[in-house]
Amino acid sequence: MRKFFKFLGIAVLLIILASGVFAFLIRDKISLTINILNKYSEFVEESKVLTNNDFNMKKDITKDYTEVEYKNTNGVPLTLDIFNAKKEVKNGSPVIIYVHGGSWVYGDKEIPDAISPLLDAFREEGYAIISTSYELMRGEENFNKQISDVKDTIRWVHKNKDEYNLNENKIGIIGASSGAHLSLMAAYSSNDDFVDDEELKNYSSSIKYLIDFFGPTDLNTLDMNNVNWDLEQIINSVGDNKEDVLNKYSPINYVDKNEPSTLIIHSRKDSIVPYKNAERLYEELISKNNKANIITLEGATHDFSEFDMEEVVTVGSKMLEFILRNM
């Protein structure tokens, strides 16, 4: 996903420069647009002299609170990082939660370099950014715990809204790949489902919107010939219960009429998570009168080793518009 985020950054700059694209912005969003333009102008200038290895390196992004333990169950502490808003806004800061991908087995909560200027621009306009961790699978299936971890992150925000000056009515999630799957499950399941931490279970798990990058919505459709070895072993470890497990943890089976606004981004060329995951989710959401948009890509692979620049521009435009409209 880092390759995607790299080119998304450049796409954002192109979008802002294109005349009329941000005509929908009302006056209180103009400063945010200008700020994003300035940050990505610097980003693109830096990108001209960076190598691919440089882009894969994680920069030291300033965090206001690092490794905040949001829960500890069964002796496994889980943490999140908080990037506070840089200016105070009425009723507290809107919150954007980032949930990383990695096939449920790999990854960490570090913010990808190429979206950090975008998120930093939101911070300067009063948004708080939270990047969360979840317990990775180690040799056996653990979807229930991972979904509970993401859901408990949301509950933690509701619980601690006053301490960190957060607006619990304006929470959004950006999830990538497996992180998108966990985010969808956390958002679409009922408030009382997927409880892990007893101290958090009585708090709300509601959010306002969700952005799904290439997330599996029906786990039965995963092409096991193309997944990594670790994930293949984990899925196969459930034995004769495989179908039941995959159905239980598929977001498509949880959609009702009260889902948060959802932006779905997926490619027909994705060989790991077939495009029908996105198509079915969109159709199911619309059929139940939910607010949903879908961006269909034609040339991008799941890891963005192949992509089409025009499509990346579309993604950048729609993602920014979606966040601003929903906040």
Salt bridges, closest charged atoms under 4 A:
ASP28 OD1 - LYS29 NZ 3.45
GLU45 OE2 - LYS48 NZ 3.06
GLU46 OE1 - LYS59 NZ 3.31
ASP64 OD2 - ARG123 NH2 2.88
GLU67 OE2 - LYS109 NZ 2.86
ASP81 OD2 - LYS63 NZ 3.05
ASP81 OD2 - LYS109 NZ 2.92
ASP108 OD2 - LYS58 NZ 3.89
GLU110 OE2 - LYS63 NZ 3.01
ASP120 OD2 - LYS39 NZ 3.14
ASP120 OD1 - LYS86 NZ 3.07
ASP120 OD1 - ARG123 NH1 3.18
GLU124 OE2 - LYS39 NZ 3.07
GLU124 OE2 - LYS86 NZ 3.81
GLU125 OE1 - LYS87 NZ 3.38
GLU135 OE1 - LYS145 NZ 3.00
ASP149 OD1 - LYS71 NZ 2.63
ASP149 OD1 - LYS145 NZ 2.83
ASP152 OD2 - LYS71 NZ 2.83
ASP152 OD1 - ARG155 NH1 2.74
ASP162 OD1 - LYS161 NZ 3.33
GLU168 OE1 - HIS158 ND1 2.69
GLU168 OE2 - LYS161 NZ 3.99
ASP196 OD2 - LYS71 NZ 2.80
ASP196 OD2 - LYS145 NZ 3.87
GLU198 OE1 - LYS201 NZ 2.79
ASP218 OD2 - ARG280 NH1 2.92
ASP270 OD2 - HIS266 NE2 3.29
ASP270 OD2 - HIS302 ND1 2.64
GLU284 OE2 - LYS288 NZ 2.53
GLU298 OE2 - ARG268 NE 2.96
GLU306 OE1 - LYS269 NZ 2.46
GLU321 OE2 - ARG325 NE 2.93
